[in-house]
């Protein structure tokens, strides 16, 4: 509908705050005494150890930044003649393997892969499409589109067009366009307030009343991210661990993709909102090596 589209444009083009300036809010930071060759050697030994030394693999990869992991990959390839991913894939399995392979991709490659998987085969995983496209900065969206094109030889927008429909498709395509405005979150929110002066309910409630289904979820996510991304992701993590059965896909994706961005702030929001620590919930909800690597990404229990 016309009203939905104009609201959509308002929402999307309010220009989500480009938070590339807010550095060092992650739990994963560059390792000070870094040696790519040294780490490649340590990993090779851990992979070849009897029964595989998972603890060392977890320790090395989580305590290095993504940029450092890219250097380790290059060193490993040079020394052994094969990709580190291939070696780890045959040494590991299950959820630990998923997290490790995710950590070896650049953030843009990982997001591009998750978007592709969300649209592959029967049925679309709208949740993942929304989570990524509603929360990434302009710079990140640009890099994701480039990584997607390089990896899948197709434009992200084309796949979205053929895989989704209606207002939801338009919303996602708008989110793929790099916004021209860079407003602070408070400005974005005051624009929402103006837009919803006619309504006695807040923005998310108003969306709730006017729209249903995927488009509602999408715009609600955009609004929440404009308000506070750490709060948005704290809610996603809680949702992934709530009730019966853990939604490991959401858990893995958020823990990996936010570990170097704002995980420290997500932990604060989590405790504030849910009255317990993220660390504690991961401990209660997962086990084995998967639990180990997620707790390492989470950092201390605070």
C-alpha positions in Angstrom: 0.0 0.0 0.0 0.9 3.6 -0.5 1.0 4.5 3.2 3.2 1.5 4.0 5.7 2.5 1.3 5.9 6.1 2.4 6.4 4.9 6.0 9.0 2.5 4.8 10.9 5.2 3.0 10.8 7.4 6.1 12.0 4.5 8.2 14.8 3.3 5.9 16.1 6.7 4.8 16.3 8.1 8.2 19.8 6.9 7.7 20.8 4.5 10.5 23.6 6.0 12.5 26.9 4.9 11.0 28.5 3.5 14.0 31.9 2.8 12.5 33.2 5.5 14.8 32.3 3.5 17.9 35.3 1.3 18.2 36.6 -1.2 20.8 33.2 -2.3 22.1 33.9 -5.9 21.2 35.1 -8.8 23.4 37.5 -9.9 20.7 40.5 -7.6 20.2 43.8 -7.9 18.2 46.4 -10.1 19.9 49.4 -7.9 20.9 52.2 -10.5 20.3 50.9 -11.7 17.0 52.8 -13.9 14.6 50.8 -15.3 11.7 53.4 -17.9 10.9 53.6 -18.9 14.5 49.9 -19.3 14.8 49.6 -21.2 11.6 52.2 -23.7 13.0 50.3 -24.0 16.3 47.0 -24.7 14.5 48.6 -27.2 12.2 49.9 -29.1 15.2 46.5 -28.9 16.9 44.7 -30.2 13.8 47.2 -33.2 13.5 47.2 -34.0 17.2 45.7 -37.4 18.2 42.0 -36.8 18.6 42.4 -33.1 17.5 43.3 -30.4 20.1 40.1 -28.4 20.0 41.0 -26.3 23.0 44.1 -24.9 21.2 42.1 -24.2 18.0 39.5 -22.3 20.0 42.1 -20.4 22.0 44.1 -19.2 19.0 41.1 -18.2 16.8 39.1 -16.4 19.5 42.0 -14.5 20.8 42.9 -13.0 17.4 41.1 -10.3 15.5 39.5 -11.0 12.2 42.2 -9.2 10.3 44.8 -11.3 12.1 42.9 -14.5 11.2 43.1 -13.5 7.6 46.9 -13.3 7.9 47.0 -16.7 9.6 45.0 -18.2 6.7 47.6 -16.8 4.2 50.5 -18.2 6.3 48.9 -21.6 6.6 48.2 -21.8 2.8 51.8 -20.8 2.1 53.3 -23.3 4.5 51.1 -26.3 3.9 49.8 -25.7 0.3 46.2 -26.1 1.4 43.5 -23.7 2.8 43.2 -23.6 6.6 39.4 -24.0 6.2 39.8 -27.3 4.4 42.1 -28.6 7.2 39.7 -27.5 10.0 36.7 -28.8 8.1 38.0 -32.3 8.1 39.3 -32.1 11.7 36.1 -30.7 13.3 32.4 -31.2 13.1 29.0 -30.0 14.3 28.5 -26.6 15.8 32.1 -26.0 16.7 33.0 -26.4 13.0 30.3 -23.9 12.1 31.7 -21.3 14.5 35.3 -21.9 13.5 34.6 -21.6 9.8 32.5 -18.4 10.5 35.5 -16.9 12.3 37.7 -17.5 9.3 35.6 -15.5 6.9 35.8 -11.7 6.8 32.6 -10.1 8.4 31.3 -9.2 4.9 31.9 -12.7 3.6 30.2 -14.3 6.6 27.1 -12.0 6.3 27.0 -12.6 2.5 27.0 -16.4 3.1 24.3 -16.1 5.7 22.1 -14.0 3.4 22.7 -16.6 0.6 21.7 -19.5 2.8 18.6 -17.6 4.0 17.4 -17.5 0.4 18.6 -21.0 -0.8 16.3 -23.9 -1.5 12.6 -24.1 -0.4 11.4 -21.4 1.9 13.1 -18.2 2.9 14.6 -17.5 6.3 13.2 -14.0 6.6 14.5 -13.6 10.1 18.2 -13.7 9.0 17.6 -11.3 6.1 16.0 -8.9 8.5 18.6 -9.2 11.2 21.5 -8.5 8.8 20.1 -5.9 6.6 18.4 -3.9 9.3 21.4 -3.7 11.6 24.5 -3.2 9.4 26.0 0.2 8.7 26.2 1.8 5.3 29.9 0.8 5.0 29.1 -2.8 6.0 26.2 -3.1 3.5 28.5 -1.9 0.8 31.1 -4.5 1.7 28.5 -7.3 2.0 27.2 -6.5 -1.5 30.7 -6.6 -2.9 31.5 -9.9 -1.1 28.1 -11.4 -2.3 28.9 -10.5 -5.9 32.4 -12.0 -5.7 31.3 -15.2 -4.1 28.0 -15.9 -5.8 28.5 -14.1 -9.1 25.1 -12.4 -8.7 23.9 -9.2 -7.1 22.4 -9.5 -3.7 19.4 -7.3 -4.8 18.6 -9.7 -7.7 18.4 -12.7 -5.3 16.2 -10.7 -2.9 14.0 -9.7 -5.8 13.5 -13.3 -6.9 13.1 -14.7 -3.4 10.8 -12.2 -1.7 7.7 -10.2 -2.6 5.5 -7.2 -1.9 6.3 -4.6 0.7 8.7 -6.9 2.4 10.8 -7.1 -0.8 10.7 -3.3 -1.2 11.8 -2.9 2.5 14.8 -5.2 2.0 15.8 -3.6 -1.3 15.6 -0.2 0.4 17.9 -1.5 3.1 20.4 -2.7 0.5 20.7 0.8 -0.9 23.3 2.7 1.0 21.6 5.6 2.7 22.8 9.0 2.0 22.1 10.4 5.4 24.2 9.9 8.5 22.1 10.9 11.4 22.6 10.1 15.1 20.3 7.6 16.7 18.6 10.4 18.7 17.8 12.3 15.4 16.5 9.1 13.8 14.2 8.6 16.8 13.0 12.2 16.9 12.0 11.9 13.3 10.0 8.8 14.2 8.4 10.7 17.0 7.4 13.5 14.6 6.1 10.9 12.1 3.9 9.3 14.7 2.6 12.4 16.4 -0.9 11.4 15.2 -0.6 8.2 17.1 -0.8 7.7 20.9 1.4 4.6 20.6 5.1 4.4 20.2 6.7 3.6 16.9 7.1 -0.2 17.3 3.5 -0.4 18.5 2.2 1.7 15.6 4.0 -0.6 13.2 2.4 -3.5 15.0 -1.1 -2.0 14.5 -0.6 -1.1 10.9 1.4 -3.9 9.4 1.6 -7.6 9.7 4.0 -10.4 9.0 7.5 -10.0 7.5 7.2 -6.3 6.8 6.2 -5.6 10.4 9.2 -7.6 11.7 11.5 -5.8 9.3 10.4 -2.3 10.2 10.4 -3.1 13.9 14.0 -4.3 13.6 15.0 -1.1 11.8 13.4 1.0 14.5 15.0 -1.0 17.3 18.4 -0.8 15.6 18.0 2.9 15.2 17.4 3.1 19.0 20.1 0.6 20.2 21.8 -2.1 18.3 23.2 -3.7 21.5 19.6 -4.0 22.9 18.4 -5.4 19.6 21.1 -8.1 19.6 20.6 -8.9 23.3 17.0 -9.6 22.5 18.0 -11.8 19.6 20.3 -13.8 21.8 17.7 -14.2 24.5 15.2 -15.4 21.9 17.7 -18.0 20.6 18.1 -19.5 24.0 14.5 -19.1 25.3 12.1 -22.1 25.6 12.8 -25.6 24.3 15.7 -26.2 22.0 18.4 -23.6 21.3 18.3 -21.9 17.9 22.0 -22.4 17.3 22.0 -20.6 13.9 20.9 -17.3 15.5 23.2 -17.8 18.5 26.3 -18.6 16.3 25.6 -15.7 13.9 25.1 -13.0 16.5 28.0 -14.2 18.7 30.5 -14.3 15.8 29.3 -11.2 13.9 29.2 -8.9 17.0 32.2 -10.2 18.8 34.5 -7.5 17.5 31.8 -4.8 17.2 29.7 -4.4 20.3 29.6 -7.6 22.3 30.7 -5.8 25.5 27.7 -3.5 25.2 25.3 -6.4 24.2 26.4 -8.1 27.5 25.5 -5.0 29.5 22.1 -4.7 27.8 21.5 -8.4 28.3 22.0 -8.2 32.0 19.9 -5.0 32.3 17.0 -6.5 30.3 17.0 -10.1 31.4 18.4 -9.9 34.9 21.1 -12.5 34.3 24.4 -12.6 32.4 24.7 -13.7 28.8 27.6 -15.9 29.9 25.3 -17.7 32.4 22.6 -18.4 29.8 25.2 -19.7 27.3 26.5 -22.0 30.1 23.0 -23.3 30.9 22.0 -23.6 27.3 24.9 -25.1 25.4 27.5 -27.8 26.0 30.8 -29.3 24.9 33.1 -27.5 22.5 30.3 -25.3 21.2 29.8 -23.9 24.7 33.5 -23.4 25.1 33.9 -21.4 21.9 30.8 -19.3 22.6 31.9 -18.5 26.2 35.3 -17.5 24.8 33.6 -15.1 22.4 31.5 -13.8 25.2 34.4 -13.0 27.4 34.2 -12.7 31.2 31.0 -13.4 33.1 30.0 -9.8 33.8 
